[in-house]
Amino acid sequence: MSDFTLQAAPHRTQGTPMRISWAGNPWSLFGLCFLNILLIIITVGIYWFWARTEYRRYMWQMVRVNGEPLEYTGKGKELFIGYLKLFFFVFLPVIVLILGARFYFGPNHPVTIGVTLLIYLSFVFLYFAGVFRAHRYILSRTRWRGIALGLAGNAAGYAWKSIWTGLLISLTLGWILPWRMMALRRKVTTAMHFGSVPFRFEGRAGPLYAPFAVLWLCFVGLYAAFIAIYVAAIQASVQRGQPMPPQGQVPLHWEDIPHSAVWIMIAIIPILLIGACWLEARKLNLFARATKIGGLDTDLQASGRSVLWLTVSNLFILILSLGILRPITQARRLHYLVTRMSFLGSADLDEVLRGHEQEGSQGAGLEAAFAIEIF
């Protein structure tokens, strides 16, 4: 592997091998989860912004690169102020506009319907722009050896690509989804940088289509089973001399349901779960191997079985704790990624300019309002 190509001076030494590791236990957040829930209740939800920041700071410190921890410099105050700005300058005017249109024109007037539809579309755009800006905010608050990560690029471009590719999902019967995953990841990764070193993304969606095909066939099987049950219920109702039931109001009786359709559904559900975990593992591996940082390559060794175990165990933790231990499930996912990740090659750290990412709060309000998680 080559070193970072940033006009290396003749006297520079060879690059430094990079190693990522994990130090800590995700369950060390157990006490903090209950303390923060108590503080959130006492403050009527306001402390949530500070709790979110505190969780990140703890998790970032558990990630070590060459033995040195990542540093998260975000502040709860930034999230809180960003959320207030978004509420008073976006959400509140929108609420007033909708209520005004309903009061003046009536709820079923074309103007009211048009305004509501326009606002809905605007919020879809705002959400996807928020995803991009949340990446920018979190990366700008992440440091290693004082060197900042960052994100350039245009949030509007990411939002527009998310929307038009999303519209094509139904038109392609879902087959655009693997390509869409790669396209959106490329949009973010190629805008990232570590100090002055840009990221690259060199990957294609082809390897994702095998597990996706399994998922697609499972959904087709489930849909066919539902149709069989629906048709059988209508036929049984007509044979009993009952009038044709309205759409969506077909009475179901166990003796009318084809047992074969039920067994098909029971067989498909675990295959669907396994296929989803297979797709997730392949996606994680592909994303990692497609990411290049200067002359440094990344690799990830995720498997469908380990993703399945992580998913099921995290789901049990969420259910049994009523969501209180959600930060632990996030830390377990981060632990999973870090312990299976490796860097290939070496980096000449002397060549990384310690560029200072602007300490604005762009994206903080959107991230908090939509509760966006990016890791």
Secondary structure, DSSP 8 states (H G I E B T S, - for coil): -----S---TT----EE--EEE-S-GGGGHHHHHHHHHHHHHTTTTTHHHHHHHHHHHHHHHEEETTEE-EE---HHHHHHHHHHHIIIIIHHHHHHHHHHHHHH-TTSHHHHHHHHHHHHHHHHHHHHHHHHHHHHHHHTEEETTEEEEE-S-HHHHHHHHHHHHHHHHHTTTTTHHHHHHHHHHHHHTTEEETTEEEEE---SGGGHHHHHHHHHHHHHHHHHHHHHHHHHHHHHHHTT-----TT-----GGGS-HHHHHHHHHHHHHHHHHHHHHHHHHHHHHHHHEEETTEEEEE---HHHHHHHHHHHHHHHHHTTTTTHHHHHHHHHHHHHHTEEEESEE-GGGS---------TTHHHHHHHT----
